[in-house]
Amino acid sequence: MVIQVGAARAVIPLDGVLPLNGFGIVHDPLYVRALVLDDGESRAVLVSIDLTSLGPELIAETKANSARIAGVTPDDVLVMASHTFSAPHVLPASAVASNEMARQAFLVEEIAWAVQRSASQAVAGLRPVSVRAGVSQTAVGVNRDVETPAGWWLGADPGGLTNPDLPVLVFEDETGQTVAVIASLAVQSSVTSGVTSPGGLSPVSSDLAGAAACRLERDGAVVIIATGAAGDQAPRGLSAESTDVRSLEQCFSELDVLGDELAADLDAARAAAQPITASPLLIRRSTITLDAQVMPSDIHSIEPSRHPVFTPDGTTSTSWVTLSLGQVVLVGVQPELSAASGIALRRASPFTHTLIMSLTDGAAKYMADTTAYDRITYEAMNSRFRRGAAERLVDAIVAGLRATPVIQANKPEGKLHA
């Protein structure tokens, strides 16, 4: 089978939208990126939107618009948030202040326009490609769980568990031009989070993933950097305390440094990637029911604790989707997994290359690993899922992958750094 790929990006216009949710300064644009894959028998669409998270209505509208343009069903469309912390939120109508309703509605319209534009251009640009895949390393992240006298809290622990692996998927046309790159980064895009101007307005930015992607897109490629298993990972040099004291200039300088570094790491991964067999194209969706716990009524009430604060609350469900291309599989999950869960999933996967994409087709907050519950970390406290949910989800995903047709080669080992 000959794989065809088309990719495009479109800016989300913010003129007339800001100020909104406290954001009023545009440091760099927000984008919608669309990628269409076609193996002659099946077609899939991947849409990445530069927002912190995506609600059900926005996901449904994005799927419907993309499916109509690409000639597929909504189930053939995967929608993810880039998880930049520096973008206005698309809130439910009940949560929108009356003086912001018009701007909120305008933001939704502008996102829909960018989705349709990028999807249309991606379909129009479909062309035969060769596919390469590989894994490089990056040091732009750090574990953010640190022990304090009061308990475990948010900070920066250079000796904590991280996953520096940077898996990439590269699509090149018959001339050798890179059409698109997909990568999975186990670091949250939160460099610009928490800083404000002297006037009290926060900057809009696509942040770490966006900074690196835009650097690589200067040659015409479209680069989608998915947030991987990054629930307990932060950009290097960032701590909970630093967000209160950094100036805008310091913040933007840090973003430039880390963006350059990540772009260089991605470029190295792209150069080292090896040819793979990338067909057939298969999409599979599944749902799992897991034990639940009571969520905090206000996340600002969460604080370090030495005592268990987990209250059982029946069960809840979450879904995942896998998009496989021969030797490669993209695993889209709704919750934010920890680095330990991502390492476990990639190691157990039967596919040669496994890329994890959190916040896909929905958001479900954190799904912490067992160690986080032992420590009583922020991720464990700010979760709808009880202890053991992450391990059960990983086991279920791996079982599904083992039931999926796989074309194997020499599988690279993920590296666990602690």
N, C-alpha and C positions, 0 to 999 in steps of 0.2 A: 504494500500500500504506500502511496505517496502522501506524505503529510503536507498540508497547506496551512499557512499561518498568516494572519493579518493583525496588525496592532496599531493603535493610535492613542493619543492623549488629548485632552481638552481642558483648558483652564476653567475653573468654577468662578465666574465673575462675581465680585463682591461690591461693585459700585452700587450704592443704594441699599446694601444689606447691612453694612456696619454703621454705627456701633451696634453690637448684638452680643448678649451673654457676657458683657465686659470686654469683648474684643473690639479694638478700634484701630489698630496699626497693622498694616500688611508688610511683613518683612520679606516674604516670598510667597508665590502663588500656591493655591491648592489646586490639585488636578483630579480628574477622572481618567483612569487608564483602562483600556479595553483590549483584550486579546481573544482572537477567534482561532480555534483549532479545528481542522477538518481532515479526516483520513479517507474520505470518499464514501464512507458508509455512515459515520457518525460525526456530529459537530458539537462543539462545546464553546461556551463563552465565559471568560474570566474577567470580572470587573472589579477594579480597585478604586476606592474613593477616599480622598484625603480628609477623613473625619475621625473623631475619637472612637465612635461606635455608631452602629446603624440600627434604627428601630424597625419593627415589623412592617410598617406602612411604607417606609422608604425602600426597604428591601423588596417588597412586593412590586412596587412601582418600577424599580430598577430592573427587576427580573422580567416584568411584562414588556417594558420598552425594549430591552436588549433582545428578548426572545422574538419579538415581532420583527425587529430589524434583521436578525440573523437567520430567521426561518426555523427556529427550534422551539422547544417547549420551555417553560420557566424552570423545570427541573434540570435542564441542560445548561443553566446559567449559574455560576458561582459568584457571589457578591461578597467582597470583604472590605472592611475598614482598614486603612493603613495604620490606624491607632495613633496618629499624631495627637499629642495632648493640647496642641495650640490651634484649635479650630472651633468655631461656633458650633453648638450642639443643635441638632434637629430634635426638638422636644415635643412630647405629646401636647395637644392643644390645651389641656387642663393645666399644664405646667408653664405656659407662656404668659409673661406679663402683658397686660392689655396694651401698654405702650410699645411693645415689641412684636405684636401679632403680624403687622403688615410686613416688617422686615423678615420675620421668620418664614412667612409664606413666600416671600420673594426668594429667600435662600433655597427653599425646596424647588421652586421653579428653575432657578439657575443650575442646581444640581441635575435636575431632569434634562435640561438642555445639554449640559456637558456629557451626560450619559449617552444621549441620543447621537450627539455629534461624534463622540469617540467610537461608539459601536458602529455607526454608519461608515466611518472612514476605515475601521478595521476590516469590515466585510468587503469594502471596495478594494482593499489592499491585499486580499488573500492571494498567496502565491506559493509555489512549491519551496520547501525548505529542507535542509539537512539539520540534524539535531545533535548537539553535544551536551554532555553533562559532566559535572565534577564537584569536588568538595575542596574548598580552601579554608583558611583560618582568618579570624579577625580578633583583635583585642580591644574593640571599642566598648565592650560591656563589662559590667561588674555585678556581683551578687549584692542585692540591696538589703538583705536581712542581717542585722547586727544585734548582738546581745548588749543590753543595757542593764543597769541595776534593777530597773523596774520590769524587765522582760525583753523579749525580742522586738525590735522596731525597725523602721525604715532608715537606711543609711547607705554605707558603701563598705563592703568587706572584700578587699582584694584577694584574700585567701579563701573566700567562699566558693561554692560550686558554681561553675559557669560552663557553657557549651560554646566554645569558640568556632565550631564548625560552621562553614558558610556554603551550603550546597547551592549550586546554580544549574539552570537549564538554559541553553543558548540555541536560538533558532537563526539560521543563516540562509539567505537565498542563493540562487545559482551563481551569482557574481561574487559571493563571499561576504556580502554586506550583512551585518547583524540586523535582523528584523526586530527581535525581541529577546529580552532576558528575564527569567523569573528566578528570584532568590528567596531564601528564607533566613531571616535574621533573628536570633534569639536575644534581642535587646529591645526594650521599649523605646519609642521615639518621644523622649520627654526632655530633651536638652533645654528647650525654650519654655518649659512649664514653670509657672509660678512667678515669673518676672512681670513687672509692669512699668509703664512709662511714668515720668513725674506727674502726669495727669491722671494716673490710675488705670490706664487702659492696657490690656494685654496684647501682645503681638500675635498675629496670625502667621503660622509657618507650617510647612509640611515636615519640618523637623529633620531628624537624623536620616531616616530612610529617604525622605524627599530630597534632601541635600545631595546624598550620594547618587540617587537615581538621575537627578537633573544634570549632574556632571557627566554621567555616562551617556546621557541622551543627546549630547551635543553633536554626535556623529549620525543622528537620525534614528537610532534604535529607540524602542520603548522599553523601559525597565520597571518591572513590578517587583518591589521588595516587600514580601509578606512578613508580618510579625509572627515569628515562630513561637516556640515554647519559652516565653519571656516573662511570665507572671512574677518571677522573683528577680528579674534582671533590669538594671538601669544603665544609662550611658556612663562610661568611665569618667570619673571626676565629679559626678553629680551625687549629692546627698540631700537628705530631707532639710538639713539646715542651710545648705548653700543657696537654695531657691529664695530664701528670705533676704539675702545680702548681696546677690549679684546685680550688677547694673545691666541695662539692655546691651550696652557695648560689650561687656564681659560675656554675656550670654551668647551674643551673635558671634563673637570671636571663638568661643568654645565650639559652636556649631560648625563654623568653617573648618576648624582643625579636625574634628571628628568626621565631618562629611568628606573631607579630602582623604582621610585615612581609610574610611569605609569604601569610598569609590576606588581607591588604589587596590584594596583587597579584593573587591568584586572584579576589577579588571584583571587581576592576576588569576582569579578563579576562572574567568571567561577564557583567558589565554590557555590555561592548562586543561580545560575540559576536553573530554575525549568523545569521539563519535559513538552513538548508541542506536539501537533499534528502537524506534519510537511508535510502533503500532502493534496491536490495535488500540484505538481510543475507546476507553470504557469509563462510564460514570456510574457509581453505585452509592446509594444513600441508605442510611440506617439510623435507628433511634434506640436509645437505651434508657431504662428507668433506674434511678439511683437513689440511695438514701439521702434525705435532705435535712438541713438544719435551719434554724431561724436566722434570718439576716438581720443585721443591726438596722434599727429604724432610721438612724442618721449616721452616715459614715464618719462624720466629724466627731462622733462620740467614741470612736474606737481609740483605744490607748494601750500601751504595753501592759501585759498582765502575766503573772506567774500562776494564775489559777484558771482552770478550764472554764470556758465561757460558751461552750457549744451545746445548744439545746436541740434535741431531735425534733423534726417536724415532718414526719411522713416521708413521702417520696417526691421526686421531681424527675423530669426527663430532659435529655439533651440529644441533639442529632449531630451527625457528621456526614461528610461526603468524601469520596475518593475519586480522583480523576487519574487514571493510569494511562501511560503511553509506553507500552512495551516494557522496557527495563526501569521506567521511572514512574513514581506515583506521587501525586499531590494529595495530602491529607488535610481537609478543611474541617476544623472544629469550631464550635461556638465559644466555649470557655477559654480563659487564659491559663494554659498549663504552665507548670514550673519547668525549669531546665532539666531536673532529674527525670520528669515524665517524658520530655522530648528525647532525651538520650536513650531511655528505655525503649521508646517506640521505634526510633530509627535503628537501634541495634537488633531488635526482634523482627523488623520488617523483612519479608523475603525479597523485596525489590532491591535492585542494585543501588538505586538512589531514591531517597524518601525526603520530600520537602513538606514541612508542617506549616499550615496557615491557620492561625487563630483568628477569632472574630469573623468567621466565614458563615454567611447566611444567618447571622444573628449574633447576639452577644449574651454571655451568661456569667459575667464577672469571673472571679478566680476559681480555679479548681486545683487546690494545693495538694502536694504529695504528703505522705504519712509523716515524714520528718517535720514538716511545717506544723502539723497538728501537735506533735510532741513538743515543739518549741513554743507553740501558740503565737505564730507570726501574724502579721497584718493580713497576708493572703489567706490564711486559714480562717481568721475571724471575719473577713469581708467576703464570705462565700456562702452560697446557697447549698453547697454540697458538703456532705459529712465525710469524715475520715474514711479513706479507702476508695472513694469515688474515682479518683484519678487512676489508681491502679486497675480498677475494674474497667474503666473506659479504655485504657491502653490495651488491656487484654482483649477486649471486644474488637477494637480496631485491628489488632494484629491477626485475630482469628478471621476477620473479614478479608484482610489482605492475602492470607494464605489460601483463601477460597477463590481468589481472583487470578485469572491467567497471567503468568509472570514469565518474561523472557530474561533469564539471569545471565550475568557475566561475573567477573570478579568484583565482589562487593567491597567497597571501602569501609573501613571500620570508623564509626564515630568515636571521638576522643572525649573522655571525661577528665576535666581539669578541676582540681580542688586544692 
